[in-house]
């Protein structure tokens, strides 16, 4: 299954790299993907984890017996998800600071063919 994913990815990406004159298009595609991830997907995942936690709180408050235990487990996993995501985001920020990587410049220069 994973080989099919890699093969599909190669079919999409390799023609762009084979045409050296269109590397600007590749930068645009990668920049758009980065923008999509940082402005939409990451805040969406944080929001879903927070809603998951609050769903556990509501289930804990309004349930009895086994429902309270389920609500407690949901709250714990919501806190764990928020902690892991915040920790990873903190590590990314730390490495950006330590290696002087800013969001506006690429750490690697893509060669151009004139």
C-alpha positions as CSV (number, residue, x, y, z in Angstrom):
1,X,0.0,0.0,0.0
2,X,2.8,2.4,0.9
3,X,4.6,1.7,-2.3
4,X,1.5,2.7,-4.3
5,X,1.4,6.0,-2.4
6,X,5.1,6.6,-3.2
7,X,4.6,5.7,-6.8
8,X,1.6,8.1,-7.1
9,X,3.6,10.9,-5.5
10,X,6.5,10.2,-7.9
11,X,4.2,10.3,-10.9
12,X,2.9,13.7,-9.8
13,X,6.2,15.4,-8.6
14,X,9.0,14.0,-10.9
15,X,7.8,15.5,-14.1
16,X,8.0,18.9,-12.5
17,X,11.6,18.3,-11.4
18,X,12.5,16.8,-14.8
19,X,11.6,20.1,-16.5
20,X,14.3,22.3,-15.0
21,X,12.9,25.5,-16.4
22,X,9.7,25.1,-14.3
23,X,11.3,25.1,-10.9
24,X,9.5,28.4,-10.1
25,X,6.2,26.4,-10.4
26,X,7.5,23.9,-7.9
27,X,8.4,26.7,-5.5
28,X,4.9,28.1,-5.9
29,X,3.3,24.7,-5.3
30,X,5.4,24.0,-2.2
31,X,4.8,27.5,-0.9
32,X,1.0,27.1,-1.4
33,X,1.2,23.7,0.4
34,X,3.1,25.3,3.3
35,X,0.7,28.1,3.5
36,X,-2.3,25.7,3.6
37,X,-0.7,23.7,6.4
38,X,0.3,26.6,8.6
39,X,-2.8,28.8,8.1
40,X,-5.6,26.2,7.9
41,X,-4.7,22.6,8.8
42,X,-2.7,23.2,12.0
43,X,-5.3,25.6,13.6
44,X,-8.1,23.2,12.5
45,X,-6.4,20.2,14.2
46,X,-5.8,22.3,17.4
47,X,-9.5,23.3,17.4
48,X,-10.6,19.7,16.9
49,X,-8.5,18.6,19.8
50,X,-9.9,21.3,22.0
51,X,-13.5,20.4,21.0
52,X,-12.7,16.7,21.7
53,X,-11.6,17.7,25.2
54,X,-14.7,19.8,25.8
55,X,-16.9,16.9,24.5
56,X,-15.2,14.8,27.2
57,X,-16.0,17.4,29.8
58,X,-19.7,17.6,28.8
59,X,-19.9,13.8,28.7
60,X,-18.3,13.6,32.2
61,X,-20.7,16.2,33.7
62,X,-24.0,14.9,32.2
63,X,-23.3,11.1,32.5
64,X,-23.5,8.5,35.2
65,X,-21.5,5.4,35.8
66,X,-19.8,4.1,32.7
67,X,-20.4,7.5,30.9
68,X,-18.3,9.3,33.5
69,X,-15.5,6.9,32.8
70,X,-15.8,7.4,29.1
71,X,-15.8,11.2,29.5
72,X,-12.8,11.0,31.7
73,X,-10.9,9.0,29.1
74,X,-11.9,11.4,26.4
75,X,-10.7,14.4,28.5
76,X,-7.3,12.7,29.2
77,X,-6.8,11.9,25.5
78,X,-7.8,15.5,24.6
79,X,-5.2,16.9,27.0
80,X,-2.6,14.4,25.7
81,X,-3.3,15.5,22.1
82,X,-3.1,19.2,22.9
83,X,0.2,18.6,24.9
84,X,1.8,16.7,22.0
85,X,0.8,19.2,19.4
86,X,1.9,22.1,21.5
87,X,5.2,20.4,22.2
88,X,5.9,19.6,18.6
89,X,5.0,23.2,17.6
90,X,7.4,24.4,20.4
91,X,10.2,22.2,19.1
92,X,9.6,23.6,15.6
93,X,9.8,27.2,16.9
94,X,13.0,26.3,18.9
95,X,14.8,24.8,15.9
96,X,13.8,27.8,13.7
97,X,15.3,30.1,16.3
98,X,18.4,28.1,16.8
99,X,19.2,27.6,13.1
100,X,18.0,31.1,12.1
101,X,15.3,29.8,9.8
102,X,12.5,32.4,9.2
103,X,9.2,31.8,7.5
104,X,9.9,34.2,4.6
105,X,13.2,32.7,3.3
106,X,13.9,29.1,2.2
107,X,16.8,27.4,4.0
108,X,17.7,25.7,0.8
109,X,18.3,27.4,-2.5
110,X,16.7,25.7,-5.5
111,X,19.0,25.8,-8.5
112,X,17.8,27.6,-11.7
113,X,18.7,27.0,-15.3
114,X,19.1,30.1,-17.4
